[in-house]
Amino acid sequence: MMFASIIILYHPDKARLLGNIALLHQTNWDVVIVDNSPSSHVHWFPEHVKYTHCPDNIGIAEAQNIGLRDILHRGCQFALLLDQDSLLSESLLTGLQASIQRAKQQHTKVAAIGPGIVSEFNNEAVVPAIQKPKVLSNGYLSARQIIASGMVISVDCLAEVGLKETALFIDGVDHEWCWRAISAGYQILIDSNLHMTHKQGDARRNVLGVDFKVGQPVRLYFQFRNVLLLLPRPYVPLYWKLRNIVALPLRWLVNRFLLDKKAERGKYMWLGIKHGITRKTGPLK
């Protein structure tokens, strides 16, 4: 099997997940599931699914690494990373298979490709305001980073680029890996002919014309901490550093004073800042 998929679970929705697994099986993707939920869901799945349960929640990065190691052991060439609530279609899954092979034929040192992302909140394409992807040939765009969901990794690059960084635990894991791949001379591509609908955050809040992602308060710990962990690294893009230096104070104000659970959000942001400065990594204990 050339193609394998990795789905990371945490309190999944059964109907959507089983629908995605059926689509993956129909389109010749092996299915590897790593479950960070406290309770096992192994009884949900058909025999062809490889299931690993991690009840202590080992984080996104290490969960993806478990799947990637399994895929390397199988000898698969390409690994598709997915969230449990990704919206898949047969055309997307077969399109990604064709696209990664075509990209490697047409371009040098391709580490990963991904589809264009459409926001589930407003059904509009997600396009960065600055540092827009560079247009290449045949619908490919050269990007600084892509999100994990829908990312197809050419596993032969892992020997040089490495696996995901477990120290980050969750936020920033996909971007850091892309930047590391680029620093090793690889390309990260978007196929603009393919599109996937994706939900980032639990909701959106518009403040003075700026949309802010709204998630669970504990996620703010990792978001603030990991920005501070990544800022000193030379391979992290300068624009990302500058944007986050400006954005962190604004995000603190919005979360601390304008959203629900203000005190809880403030606690996690402050702890994230503290641990980012002291270089504490891994899960929050």
N, C-alpha and C positions, 0 to 999 in steps of 0.2 A: 504494500500500500504506500503510495507516494504522499498522501495527504492525511493529516490527523488534526483534530480540533481539541482544544482545551477549554472547558467551561468551569469557571470558578463560582461556587455557590455560597450563599449566606442567606438563610431563610427564603428559599426560592418559591416562586409561584409554579405550582405543579403543571397546570394546563399549558402555559406558554413554554415551559422547559421541555415537556415531552413532545410538544409540536416541533420545537427546534431540533431535538434529537432525531425525530423521524425524518425531517428534511435533510439533516446531515448524513444519515444512513443512506437515504435515497440517492444522494449526490456523491457517494463514495468518499466520505470523510470518516475516518476512525473517530471515535468519541472517547475522550478521557475527561473524567469529572473529578475535581478536587473540591471537597465540601468543607467549608469552615463553620458550618452551622453546629450548634451544640448537640442536636439530635441527628442521627443517621437517616438518610433517605435512600439507602441502598435498595430497599424493597420496591422502589418506584421503577427501577430501570431494567431493560432487557439485558440478556446475557452478553451481548456484544459490547456493552459499555464497560470501560475500565473505571472503577469507582474507588476513590481514596477518601476516607473520612478523617478530618483533623478537628476534633471537637474543641480544642483549646484555641482555635482561630490563630493560625500561624501567619496571617496576613496575605495580601494579594501577591506580593513578590515571591515568597517562598512557595505559595500554592501554584503559581505559574511555573516555578522552577521544578516542582515535582512532576508536573505534566510534561515539561520540556525534556527532563531526564528520561521519562518513560518513552517519549517519542524518539529520542536519540537511540535508546536501547532497541526500539523496533526497527530502526533503520529508515524511518520516514524522511522525506526530503523537505516537507513544508508543514509548518504548524500554524493553525488559525487560532488566535486568542479570542475568547468571547466572554461577555458578561451573561449572567443567568437570564436577564431580561432583554437581550439583544433581539431585534426584530429581523428575522431572516426570511429569505425567499429562495426558491430554487434557482432563479436567474442570478441572484447575488452569489450564491455558493459555487455554481459552475463558472460564473464570470471570474471569481477570484482565483480559481484553479488555472484557468487559461491565462489570466493576467500576470500572475507571478512567473509563470514559465516564459511568457512573451517578454516580460520586463528583463529577465535575466539574459535573454538572447539579444536584446536591443541595447542594454545598458550594462556598464561594468560595475561589479561589486555592489549588487543590490542586497541589502540586509533584510528589507521588509517593504511590503506595500500595504495600502489600505484603501478603502472606498471613500468617496466623498461622504461627509456626515451631514445628515438632516436632523434638525432639532425636533424632538417629539413634542416640545412645548408650543412651537409656532409653525412647524412644518416648513421652516426656511433653512437653506443651506448654511452651515456653520463655516464662516470665512474669517480668518484673522484680520484685524484692522490694520496691523502693520506686519512686516516680515511675511508678506504673501508668498505662497509657493511659486517657484520658478517654473514657467511653462516649458516642457520638453516636447518631444514628438509623440504622435499617436495617442493623445489624451493623457499622457503621464505628466505629473507635476512633481518637481523636486521639493521636498518639505524638510523643515528642521525637525519636526516631530509629528507623530500621529498618535491617536488614542489607542489603547490596547484592544478595545472591542472592535473586531473586524480586521485587526492587524494579522497579516500572513508573514511569518518569519521564514526565511530561507535558512534552515538549520545548520548549513555548512558554515555560516558566519559565526556561530556561537563559540567555536574554538578560539577565535581571535577576539571577538567582542565580549564574550562572557554571558552569563545568565543575568537575571534580574537582581537588583540590589536589595537583599533582604533587610538591611538596616533601615531602609525607608519605610518598610512595612506596607504602606498603602499609597498615600498621595505622592504624585510625582514620579512614580516607578516607571511608567511607560515613557514619559518624556526623557528621563535620565538615561534610559537604555538607548533611545534614539540618538541623543547627543553623544553618547559614548561610541555608538556605531559610526557616526559621522566623523568623530575624532580619530577613528581607526581607518578612515578612508572609504567607508561604505556610503551608499546612498539610501535614503528613505523616500519612497515614492507614494504618490496618491494617484489612483486611476480615476480620472474625472468622469469616465463613462459608467462607473458603478456608484451606487448610492445606498446608504444604510441609515435608517432612522434610529436615533439614539437619544436616551434621556440622561443628561448630566445634572446631578443634584436632584433633590426631591421636589424643588419648586424654583420659581424665579421671583425676585422682588425688584421693581424699578424704583430707583432713588435718584432724583434730579436728572432723569434721562439715561441713567446707567443701570443695566441689568446686573444684579448680583445673584449668584447661585445660592440657594438656601438648602442646607442639608442638616443632618443631625449635629447637635453641638459638639460631640466628641470628635467629629471629623476636623473641626477647627484646630484641635491640638496638632494633628499630623500636618495639616496645611501650613500652619504658621511655623512649626518646628522644621519641616522639611525645606521650606524656602530658605531658612537661615542655614541649614546644613549644606544646601547646594550653592549658595551665593559665592563662597570662596573658590569654587572649583574652576579651573581655567577653561575647561571644555564646555561649560554652560554658556549659552549665548548671552552677549552683553545686553541685548534688548530685553531679554527675559529678566535679567537682574534689575535693570532700571525700572521696568514695568512693575515688578513686585516690590521694589523699594518704595515706589509711589503708592502702590495699591494696598499694602499691608495696613498703614494707618487708616485709610478709608474703610477697609473691610472691618477693622476693629471698631470704628465708630458706628457703622451700620449694624453690626451684629450685637454690639453692646447696648445700643440705645434704641434701635428701630425695629428689631425683630422680637419674636417671642423668646421665652427662656433666657432673658438678658443676662441674669447673674451667672447661669450655667455656661453660657457662651463666653462670658468674660473670664470665668475660671479656666476654661480649656485654652483660650487664646493666651492668657498669661502664662500658663504652664508650658504651652508650646514654645513661647518666646524664651522662657527660662531654660528649657531643655535644648533648644536650638543653640543658645549661647554656650551652654556647657557641653555641647556635642553629645548629648544622650540620644541613642538610637534604639530601634526595635519597637516592640509593642509598648503600650502604655500600661504600666503596672501600678 
